[in-house]
Amino acid sequence: MVILNAIIRFLFKRPYRFIKRHLYKLLITYMIGVVPMGVTTTTLTTGTSPLNYDSVIKIYKNAGITNMVTAGLYKPTVNGIRVVTGEVTKFIGSTFNSQSIEDTGRNLINRGKSWFNQGKILAGGTIESSSASGITADADSDSSDKWSFSKYPDYYKIVGLSGLKKEDIETKEYVKYYDKDELERNTGVESVISRDTILASASSNPKSVNGKALQLDFKDSDKVQGWNDKFSSYKVNVPWLYGQSNKSVLWEKSLLLPIALGGSAVIDNGIVLTHQCNVGGTDDKGGLNYVAHTVKSYFDTHKNGLIKYIAIPNYTNDNKIPETLTIKLLSNDNELDETVLLFNTANNYTLNYNDGSYKSE
């Protein structure tokens, strides 16, 4: 009992008395030292050169009040936990052969590393990311990656970081469609999305909130590239996991920038995608829905944030329908930073990306 009392006195009573006796001096010391300590911690944990003082201060200020009052310890701690949790999640996914769990782990790893890689980003260096094939920030070379149901049952793959820079994110929302190529195919769209964009979209398009694919109403004069009216009769039964299957049309008129993220049914935004590329499996959590959910989830906790969104269709030769879509996402605080590859295919079917015909395997 005497020993226990001695331990309690040493661990609690003495520190309490010390703090009570010197509280004023400790507060003064904290107020004087919190900013220099925070700047030093930011410099060390982000790998930013101490000579690049303006950038260090900018990162420190943009990290938020919680990080500032904790002398720069909050962000590296949280992101370190993300990396560790991501590694564990990725290991579990790999062990149980679950691509979605493995990709969740990669997403956590990439989000965590975004804090520690800011120095490299500012210096223009190559950023390593967690990906199935060791691909770095520039994912364009991965656009032809082969799909298999066993690897990607949700019809998407997290490739790595976006390769975009926070400084390139405009401060206001906008949508810009890229010029068509020589075959008059849509080549992409970029946008800056805010929480207001999501709320306005949900208000005007309530069906887009639940993640279901919408049957889009393009203007009569619009002709979505690659679309043929006979596609509406292409009904298929696509096997998925757990003995489940998707009974749906094969091809759908879709959007490079979904309505749920502020897109609209205009010809420059139109694209032909499979139902699976739009929503994934029977749980509707894959494909383009995964991207929409990721963006919405970010705004749940970052109400004043902005996200740059870029979607690039990847065609083979002169085909009118893309085989994959590359989606790049970057938030203005680097919390969300990833490239996602969407597979425009359907399990158990071989597709013709020129005329839209198909055959069962």
N, C-alpha and C positions, 0 to 999 in steps of 0.2 A: 504493500500500500504506500509505503514511504517512497519507494522507487517510482511508482505511478504518479504520485503527486509531484515529484521532482521533474518528471518528464513533462507533465502538463504545465508546470510553472515555466520550464525552459522553452517549451514550444509555443505557449499561448500568452501567459501572463507577462513575461518579460518583454516580448515584442509589443504587446498591447500598451504596457506602461511606457515603453520607449516612444512609440508612435504618439501616445497622448501627450507626453512631455515635450516632444519636438515637432508637433503637428504643423505649426506655423512655418518652421524652417523647412520641413519636408515639402510643404506646398510650394514655397518659394523656389526650392531646388527643382521640383517637378516642372513648374511653369517656365523656369529658365531653360531647363534641359530637354523638355519633351520634343520641341521642334528639331534641335540639332540631332538628338537621338533618332528621331523619325526619319530625317534626311539620310543619316548614316545607314540605318536599317534598310531603307529603300534602295540606296546605292548598292549595298552588299547583296540584297536578295534578288534584285532585278538584273544585276550584271551591267548596270549603266555606268559609264565612265564618270568618275568624280569631276573630271574636267568639263563634262557636259552638264553643268550645274542647272541651267534653265530646264532641261528635260527632267532631271531628278526632282526638282521642285514641282513641275507640272504633274508628274506621276504621283507624287506624294499628295498633292492637293486633290487630284481627281479620284483618289482612292477612297475618299469619304471621311466623315467626321469620326467614325469609330476607329478607323486606322490611325487617324491623327492623334487622338487622345491616348491611344495605346502605344505611342512612340513608334508607329510603323510596323507593329508586330501582328496586327489582326490579319491583314491580307496574306502575308506569307504563311501564317499558321493555317488559315482556312484553305488556301490553295495547296499547301503541303498535305493536309488531310485529304483533299480531293484526289491528289495524285496517288496516295497510298490506297485510298478506297477504290480508285479506278483500277489499280493494279490487281487488287484482290477480286474485284468484280470481273475483270477480264480473264483472270485465271479460272474463276468459277464457270464463266461462259465457255472457255476453251475446254475445261474438264468435262462439262456436260453437253458439249457440241451445240451450244445455243448461240447463234450469231447475234441475236438481238441483245442478249446479256453481255456478250463480248464487246459489241459496239457501244453499249452504255458505258462500259468500263473505259473504252478508248475516249469517249466523249469527256468523261470526268478527268482523265489524264490530260487531254489536250487543254481543257479549261483551266486546270491547275497549273500547267506549264506556261500558260499565257502570261501569268504574272512574272515568273522567273525568266522568261525569254524577252522581256521588253527591251533590255539593253541590246540584245542581238538585233531586234527589229529596228531600233533606232539607228544601229550601225549598218543596217542593210545586209546582215548576214543571213545564212541559211538556217531555218528553224527545223529542228527535228520534231517529228510528231509520231504519235502512236497510230500505226496503221497495219493492216494485214500484210502488206507487201513492202513495208519500209519506205513508203512514198513520203516525200517532204511536202512543204507548203504548196508548191505548184502542182496541182493535181491533173492538169490538162493531159499529161502523158498517160494518165490512168483511165481516160475516157473510154477506151476499148476493152477494159477489163472484162473477162469472161464471167458470165453469171452461171451459177448452179444453185438449184433449190436447197441442197444440203448446206451450202455456205451462206446463202442470202435469202431465206424464206420470206423475209419482209420486204424484199425488193429494193433495199438500199444498203449502201456501205459508207461508213464514215472513213474518208480517206486520210484526213489530217487537218492541219490548220488551213485557213482561207488564203493566206498569202497576201491579204489586203492590209492596208495601213490605216490606223485610226485617224490619222490626219486627213485622209481622203474622204471621210464621212461628212457630207454637208450637214448643216445645222437645221435644215428644213426638209420636210417630206417631199419626195418627187418620184416620178416614174419616167424612165427613158427607155425607148425601144431601139435596139440596134438596127442598122441598115440591113436590108435583105441581101442575100448573096446573089451570085449570077444566075442561080436557078430559081430565084424569087422565093427562097425559103427563109423563114424567120431565123435569125441568128442569135437572139438573146434579148434579155431585158435586165435593167438594173433599177434599183429603187432604194430609197431610204424610208424606213418604216418606224413609226412611233406607236405608243400605246393608243393614242387617239385614232390612228389608222385602223387598229384592230377593233376598237369600240365602234367606230363609224361603220365598219364593214359588218360587224355583228348586228348592228341596229337596222341596217338596210337589207341585210341578207341573213335572216335568222336561221335558215337551214344550214348555213355554213359553219355554225358554231359547234354542231355535234360531230363534226369530222366526216360526215357522209359526203360522197361525191355528188356534185350537183349536175343536173342535166342543163347545160348552159344554153341560153337563148341568144345566139348571135343574130345580128341584123340579117334580114333576108338577102341583102346584097353581099353579105360577107361569105367568103368561101375559105374555110379553114384548110390550110395547106395539108395535102395528103388525104383529106377526108373524102369519102364516097358515101352517098346516102344508103347504099346497100349494107354498110357496116352496121346499121341499126338492127339488121336481121342476123348478125353473127353472134348467136347465143352459144356460150360455152360453159362447161362445168370444170373449174380449175381446182385440182387437189391442193390441199394445204396441210397444215400440221394436225396431229391428234385425230386423224381420220375425217377431218372436216373438209369442206370444199366450198368454193365460191361459184354460185350460179349467176351469171351476169352476161351482159354484152361483152364482147372481146375488146372492141375499140370504143373510146369515148372522146368527144370534143372536150379538150382540156385547155388549161392556161399555164403559161410559163410562170406567171405571178398569180397565185391563187386568189380568188375573191376574198377568202378569209384573211389575206394579208394585204388587202387594198387593191387587188387586180380587178380588171373589168373585162367583159366579153367583147373585146375588139379584135379585129383581124390580126393586128400586129402582135397580139398576145396569145393568139390561138396556136394550138399544137394538138396532134393526135397521140394519145397515150392509151395503153391498156388499162383496164379497170384495176389491175394489180399494181401498176406503176402509180396510180392515183392514191390507192388506199392500202395496199399491202394485202394481208390475209383477211380472214373472216373477222378479226378483231378491229379492223380499220385503223391500225396503229402504224402501218408501214408506208412505204412510198412517199409521195408528196405530202400525205397527211403527217408523217413523221416530222417533216420540215416545218409545217404549219404549227404543229404542237410544240416543237422546240422554241419557235419564235414567241408563241403565246406564253409559254412557261417563263421565258426570260422576263417578259413584261409584268408577270405576276409579282415579281420582287424588285423590278427596276422600272418604276412607273415613269421616270423622267428620261429613260434611256433612248437611244436610237440604234437601229440596226441597218447596216448596208446589206442588201440582198442582190445577188447576181445569179441568173439562171441561163445556162448555155446548152442548147440542144446539140448532141453529137451525132452527125450523120455519117454513113458509110457510102462512099462514091456518090452516085446521083440519086440515092434513095430519098423519097419525100417524107418519110417518117423516121425520126431519130431512134437509134438503138439505146441510147442512154441520155440522161440529163445530168449536167454538173451544176450543183448549187453551192454557192459560196455565201457564208454568213459571217459578219463581224459587227459586234456591238462597239459603241464608242467608249466603253470602259474595258474592252478586251475580255470581258467575262464570257462572252459567246464568240467563239472563233473556230470555225470548222468548214471543211469542204465535204459535201455529201454527194455520192454518185447514186443516181436512181436508175434502175434497170427497167427498160420499157419492153417487158416480155411477159409471158404467162407460163406457168409450170405445165409440163406435159404437152406443149404445143410448139410447133415450129412456125415462125412468122415470116412473112415476106414484107420487108420494110419499104418496098416500092409501091406495090398495089394493095397491100393490106390483107392478102389472102393468107390462109393458114391451113395446117393439117395437124392432126393428133399424132403424137409420137408413139 
